[in-house]
Amino acid sequence: MAQAAATREAIAVAAERLFARHGYAGTTIAAVAEAAGVTPKSVYALADKPGLLLLVVRRAEAAPRPEDTAGALLRRYPVERAFEEAAQAEPVLREAWRRHERARRAGLKALVRAAADAGRLRPGLTVGRATDTLWALVTWHAVALLVEQRGWTRAKLATWLNQLIETTLSGPPTPGS
């Protein structure tokens, strides 16, 4: 039992690392097996390639969240990129990607709703519009551009994210504040 759990963990860790580094198309079951120190047959006993990606995504969703959203985005964006890529190529993953995006939007809506309940939503901005704006902007795409193309650090990403959320919800700061 312990050996099976250790094998499953080794496969999941290797798959996550490879999907993050090489994307969905660039990751093979053979490469996952080699990185995990198991046979391809052992990987297939756990899941096929789409199932392996779903396992990685579910593990990431279940993992304890870092205290800061920027840290979570930095940790998760490479796998989210692979997930979206896979959803385009694998019909079996399309609905899973849609559910993932609905859940991501629901999480942002809870943040916006809390701001609205605290009176921090600028006049004329609806919860739906603010949610859609943040959902469209706070994505793996934006994080990848800022980190990979612009070289942003975790601290710079966190500052941007906080400013983006504040400006979206409350509006630009007033002079002197």
C-alpha positions in Angstrom: 0.0 0.0 0.0 2.8 2.5 0.9 4.8 1.5 -2.2 1.7 2.2 -4.4 1.2 5.6 -2.8 4.9 6.4 -3.2 4.7 5.4 -6.9 1.6 7.4 -7.5 3.2 10.5 -5.8 6.4 10.1 -7.9 4.4 9.9 -11.1 2.3 12.9 -10.2 5.3 15.0 -9.2 7.2 14.0 -12.4 4.1 14.7 -14.6 3.6 18.1 -13.0 7.2 19.1 -13.6 7.2 17.9 -17.2 3.8 19.4 -18.1 4.9 22.7 -16.6 8.2 22.6 -18.4 7.2 21.2 -21.8 3.5 21.7 -22.0 1.0 19.0 -22.8 2.1 18.2 -26.4 5.8 18.1 -25.3 5.2 15.7 -22.4 5.1 11.9 -23.1 4.1 9.1 -20.9 7.6 7.6 -21.5 9.2 10.8 -20.2 7.0 10.9 -17.1 7.9 7.2 -16.4 11.6 7.9 -16.8 11.4 11.0 -14.5 9.4 9.1 -11.9 11.7 6.1 -12.1 8.9 3.7 -13.1 7.9 1.9 -16.3 5.4 3.4 -18.8 3.1 0.5 -17.8 3.1 1.8 -14.2 2.1 5.3 -15.5 -0.7 3.8 -17.7 -1.9 1.8 -14.7 -2.5 5.1 -13.0 -3.9 7.1 -16.0 -3.6 7.9 -19.6 -2.1 11.2 -20.7 -5.3 13.3 -20.3 -6.1 11.6 -17.0 -2.5 12.3 -15.8 -3.0 16.0 -16.5 -6.3 16.0 -14.6 -4.5 14.3 -11.7 -1.9 17.1 -11.7 -4.6 19.8 -11.9 -6.6 18.3 -9.1 -3.5 18.0 -6.9 -2.7 21.6 -7.6 -6.3 22.7 -6.7 -6.2 20.6 -3.5 -2.8 21.8 -2.4 -2.6 24.3 0.5 -2.8 27.8 -0.9 0.1 30.1 -0.4 -0.7 33.1 1.7 -0.4 35.4 -1.3 -2.3 35.1 -4.6 0.9 36.1 -6.5 2.6 33.0 -5.1 -0.3 30.8 -6.1 -0.3 32.3 -9.6 3.4 31.8 -10.0 3.2 28.2 -8.9 0.2 27.2 -11.0 0.4 29.1 -14.2 2.7 26.6 -16.1 0.3 23.7 -15.4 -2.7 25.9 -16.3 -1.1 26.7 -19.6 -0.6 23.0 -20.3 -4.2 22.4 -19.2 -5.6 25.0 -21.6 -3.4 23.6 -24.4 -4.6 20.1 -23.7 -8.2 21.2 -23.7 -7.7 22.4 -27.3 -6.3 19.1 -28.4 -8.2 16.6 -26.3 -12.0 16.6 -26.5 -12.1 14.7 -23.3 -10.5 17.6 -21.4 -12.6 20.4 -22.8 -15.4 20.2 -20.3 -12.9 19.8 -17.5 -11.2 23.1 -18.6 -14.6 24.8 -18.8 -15.4 23.6 -15.2 -11.9 24.8 -14.1 -12.6 28.3 -15.6 -16.1 28.5 -14.0 -14.5 27.6 -10.6 -11.8 30.2 -11.1 -14.4 32.8 -12.0 -16.5 31.8 -9.0 -13.5 32.4 -6.7 -13.0 35.8 -8.1 -16.7 36.6 -7.8 -16.4 35.7 -4.0 -13.6 38.3 -3.7 -15.6 40.9 -5.6 -18.7 40.1 -3.6 -16.8 40.6 -0.3 -15.5 43.9 -1.6 -19.0 45.0 -2.6 -20.4 43.9 0.8 -17.7 46.0 2.5 -18.7 49.0 0.4 -15.4 49.0 -1.6 -17.0 48.7 -5.1 -16.9 52.0 -7.0 -20.3 53.5 -7.9 -21.8 52.1 -11.1 -19.6 48.9 -11.1 -21.6 45.7 -10.8 -20.3 42.6 -9.2 -20.7 40.8 -12.5 -18.7 43.4 -14.5 -15.9 43.5 -11.9 -15.8 39.7 -11.8 -15.6 39.5 -15.6 -12.8 42.1 -15.7 -10.7 40.3 -13.1 -11.4 36.9 -14.6 -10.2 38.1 -18.0 -7.0 39.8 -16.6 -5.9 37.5 -13.8 -4.9 34.5 -15.9 -2.0 32.3 -16.6 -1.5 34.3 -19.8 -0.9 37.6 -18.0 1.4 35.9 -15.5 3.4 34.2 -18.2 3.8 37.5 -20.1 4.9 39.4 -17.0 7.2 36.7 -15.6 8.7 35.2 -18.8 8.8 38.2 -21.1 9.3 41.0 -18.7 11.2 39.2 -15.9 8.9 40.2 -13.1 9.6 38.9 -9.6 7.0 37.5 -7.2 7.1 40.9 -5.3 6.5 42.9 -8.5 3.7 40.5 -9.5 2.1 40.8 -6.1 2.2 44.6 -6.3 0.7 44.6 -9.8 -2.0 42.2 -8.7 -3.0 44.2 -5.6 -3.1 47.4 -7.7 -5.1 45.8 -10.4 -7.7 44.5 -8.0 -7.9 47.8 -6.1 -8.2 49.9 -9.2 -10.7 47.5 -10.8 -12.9 47.5 -7.8 -12.5 50.9 -6.3 -11.2 53.0 -9.2 -8.0 55.0 -9.5 -6.6 56.6 -6.3 -7.7 60.1 -5.7 -4.9 62.8 -5.6 -3.5 63.1 -2.1 -4.7 59.7 -0.9 
